[in-house]
Amino acid sequence: MLSQDLLDILVCPACRNPLRYSETAQTLTCTACRRVYPIQDDIPILLVERATIEGA
């Protein structure tokens, strides 16, 4: 589980907008560009090339 302090400072590396955390899916989703970033072993993988597009 990611701490709220960490979630408060994380932004999408592609567009700099806020990220929405899904604890069950272990992902962070950009609220603007809809990129979905995986979380592995409680480490957010904020690499644009590893992101998928929500709904694509």
N, CA, C and O atoms as a DFTB+ gen file, in Angstrom:
224 C
 N C O
     1  1       0.839      -1.185       0.000
     2  2       0.000       0.000       0.000
     3  2       0.882       1.246       0.000
     4  3       1.849       1.341       0.756
     5  1       0.534       2.187      -0.851
     6  2       1.291       3.431      -0.940
     7  2       0.794       4.423       0.103
     8  3      -0.404       4.500       0.377
     9  1       1.715       5.175       0.678
    10  2       1.331       6.165       1.686
    11  2       0.640       7.360       1.033
    12  3       0.890       7.687      -0.128
    13  1      -0.222       7.994       1.797
    14  2      -0.921       9.176       1.293
    15  2       0.064      10.308       1.005
    16  3      -0.143      11.080       0.069
    17  1       1.128      10.414       1.795
    18  2       2.147      11.443       1.549
    19  2       2.778      11.268       0.173
    20  3       3.000      12.248      -0.539
    21  1       3.067      10.032      -0.201
    22  2       3.637       9.766      -1.520
    23  2       2.611      10.053      -2.614
    24  3       2.934      10.686      -3.620
    25  1       1.395       9.598      -2.424
    26  2       0.346       9.823      -3.425
    27  2       0.093      11.308      -3.657
    28  3      -0.240      11.718      -4.768
    29  1       0.251      12.111      -2.612
    30  2       0.023      13.555      -2.726
    31  2       1.024      14.250      -3.641
    32  3       0.719      15.305      -4.196
    33  1       2.221      13.674      -3.808
    34  2       3.242      14.349      -4.621
    35  2       3.438      13.721      -5.997
    36  3       4.072      14.326      -6.860
    37  1       2.906      12.523      -6.217
    38  2       3.085      11.870      -7.514
    39  2       2.198      12.500      -8.581
    40  3       1.031      12.805      -8.334
    41  1       2.762      12.690      -9.764
    42  2       2.005      13.180     -10.922
    43  2       2.377      12.333     -12.130
    44  3       3.399      11.646     -12.125
    45  1       1.559      12.384     -13.146
    46  2       1.820      11.670     -14.392
    47  2       3.086      12.240     -15.035
    48  3       3.183      13.454     -15.217
    49  1       4.049      11.399     -15.380
    50  2       5.265      11.907     -16.018
    51  2       5.034      12.408     -17.441
    52  3       5.860      13.149     -17.974
    53  1       3.925      12.014     -18.062
    54  2       3.645      12.437     -19.435
    55  2       3.012      13.824     -19.492
    56  3       3.351      14.631     -20.357
    57  1       2.085      14.099     -18.563
    58  2       1.343      15.371     -18.662
    59  2       1.296      16.172     -17.362
    60  3       0.733      17.266     -17.330
    61  1       1.883      15.635     -16.291
    62  2       1.981      16.325     -14.999
    63  2       0.646      16.540     -14.282
    64  3       0.527      17.447     -13.459
    65  1      -0.342      15.726     -14.584
    66  2      -1.628      15.811     -13.897
    67  2      -1.690      14.781     -12.775
    68  3      -0.872      13.863     -12.734
    69  1      -2.657      14.925     -11.861
    70  2      -2.762      14.012     -10.717
    71  2      -3.019      12.565     -11.136
    72  3      -3.554      12.286     -12.209
    73  1      -2.616      11.657     -10.242
    74  2      -2.817      10.227     -10.453
    75  2      -3.833       9.698      -9.446
    76  3      -3.865      10.133      -8.295
    77  1      -4.659       8.756      -9.892
    78  2      -5.648       8.099      -9.035
    79  2      -5.129       6.697      -8.700
    80  3      -4.774       5.932      -9.597
    81  1      -5.086       6.368      -7.420
    82  2      -4.545       5.101      -6.940
    83  2      -5.639       4.047      -6.846
    84  3      -6.712       4.303      -6.299
    85  1      -5.363       2.861      -7.380
    86  2      -6.245       1.708      -7.199
    87  2      -5.467       0.643      -6.440
    88  3      -4.578      -0.006      -6.991
    89  1      -5.813       0.474      -5.173
    90  2      -5.114      -0.507      -4.351
    91  2      -5.385      -1.927      -4.839
    92  3      -4.480      -2.760      -4.836
    93  1      -6.611      -2.213      -5.257
    94  2      -6.948      -3.567      -5.696
    95  2      -6.258      -3.930      -7.004
    96  3      -5.787      -5.057      -7.158
    97  1      -6.189      -2.992      -7.951
    98  2      -5.549      -3.261      -9.244
    99  2      -4.047      -3.019      -9.204
   100  3      -3.330      -3.399     -10.129
   101  1      -3.563      -2.382      -8.127
   102  2      -2.153      -2.014      -8.003
   103  2      -1.700      -1.182      -9.202
   104  3      -0.728      -1.510      -9.883
   105  1      -2.441      -0.089      -9.439
   106  2      -2.131       0.826     -10.534
   107  2      -2.326       2.269     -10.089
   108  3      -2.995       2.554      -9.095
   109  1      -1.720       3.167     -10.859
   110  2      -1.952       4.603     -10.757
   111  2      -2.448       5.052     -12.120
   112  3      -1.806       4.774     -13.133
   113  1      -3.578       5.741     -12.161
   114  2      -4.174       6.174     -13.423
   115  2      -4.202       7.691     -13.476
   116  3      -4.637       8.346     -12.529
   117  1      -3.737       8.245     -14.585
   118  2      -3.750       9.689     -14.777
   119  2      -5.186      10.156     -14.978
   120  3      -5.939       9.565     -15.751
   121  1      -5.555      11.217     -14.278
   122  2      -6.918      11.740     -14.373
   123  2      -7.148      12.511     -15.667
   124  3      -8.294      12.791     -16.018
   125  1      -6.081      12.859     -16.380
   126  2      -6.223      13.644     -17.612
   127  2      -5.996      12.800     -18.866
   128  3      -6.891      12.686     -19.704
   129  1      -4.811      12.211     -19.001
   130  2      -4.480      11.497     -20.246
   131  2      -4.834      10.012     -20.200
   132  3      -4.682       9.310     -21.200
   133  1      -5.310       9.521     -19.031
   134  2      -5.806       8.149     -18.853
   135  2      -4.719       7.075     -18.945
   136  3      -5.034       5.899     -19.126
   137  1      -3.442       7.463     -18.822
   138  2      -2.388       6.452     -18.780
   139  2      -2.469       5.705     -17.448
   140  3      -2.737       6.295     -16.402
   141  1      -2.232       4.398     -17.513
   142  2      -2.280       3.549     -16.331
   143  2      -0.876       3.019     -16.079
   144  3      -0.286       2.351     -16.928
   145  1      -0.353       3.328     -14.893
   146  2       0.998       2.924     -14.520
   147  2       0.918       1.791     -13.501
   148  3       0.155       1.880     -12.540
   149  1       1.698       0.726     -13.699
   150  2       1.658      -0.394     -12.759
   151  2       2.414      -0.072     -11.470
   152  3       3.288       0.793     -11.437
   153  1       2.050      -0.793     -10.420
   154  2       2.777      -0.748      -9.153
   155  2       3.267      -2.163      -8.904
   156  3       2.473      -3.104      -8.897
   157  1       4.563      -2.319      -8.699
   158  2       5.143      -3.646      -8.456
   159  2       5.886      -3.623      -7.129
   160  3       6.787      -2.808      -6.935
   161  1       5.515      -4.509      -6.220
   162  2       6.134      -4.586      -4.896
   163  2       6.120      -3.232      -4.195
   164  3       7.118      -2.820      -3.605
   165  1       4.983      -2.545      -4.264
   166  2       4.779      -1.221      -3.656
   167  2       5.655      -0.128      -4.255
   168  3       5.887       0.897      -3.614
   169  1       6.142      -0.332      -5.470
   170  2       6.949       0.675      -6.169
   171  2       6.211       1.094      -7.436
   172  3       6.003       0.273      -8.330
   173  1       5.808       2.374      -7.523
   174  2       5.163       2.848      -8.751
   175  2       6.155       2.858      -9.910
   176  3       7.258       3.390      -9.782
   177  1       5.768       2.277     -11.032
   178  2       6.611       2.249     -12.226
   179  2       6.111       3.366     -13.146
   180  3       5.265       3.140     -14.011
   181  1       6.646       4.568     -12.947
   182  2       6.165       5.752     -13.663
   183  2       6.986       6.001     -14.922
   184  3       7.569       7.071     -15.104
   185  1       7.018       5.009     -15.771
   186  2       7.697       5.106     -17.061
   187  2       6.628       5.142     -18.147
   188  3       5.795       4.241     -18.237
   189  1       6.656       6.182     -18.967
   190  2       5.635       6.343     -20.006
   191  2       5.589       5.120     -20.910
   192  3       4.510       4.699     -21.326
   193  1       6.744       4.547     -21.218
   194  2       6.776       3.384     -22.110
   195  2       6.183       2.129     -21.471
   196  3       5.868       1.179     -22.187
   197  1       6.023       2.096     -20.152
   198  2       5.407       0.953     -19.472
   199  2       3.913       1.163     -19.226
   200  3       3.216       0.230     -18.826
   201  1       3.423       2.362     -19.459
   202  2       2.014       2.680     -19.209
   203  2       1.128       2.113     -20.311
   204  3       1.548       1.950     -21.457
   205  1      -0.100       1.821     -19.932
   206  2      -1.132       1.470     -20.903
   207  2      -2.167       2.595     -20.877
   208  3      -2.168       3.418     -19.961
   209  1      -3.034       2.632     -21.867
   210  2      -4.083       3.646     -21.915
   211  2      -5.383       3.016     -21.426
   212  3      -5.813       1.989     -21.952
   213  1      -6.005       3.623     -20.428
   214  2      -7.255       3.109     -19.870
   215  2      -8.331       3.063     -20.948
   216  3      -8.573       4.052     -21.640
   217  1      -8.970       1.911     -21.082
   218  2     -10.044       1.751     -22.044
   219  2      -9.585       1.416     -23.454
   220  3     -10.414       1.243     -24.347
   221  1      -8.280       1.323     -23.669
   222  2      -7.773       1.018     -25.025
   223  2      -7.665      -0.475     -25.241
   224  3      -7.259      -0.915     -26.317
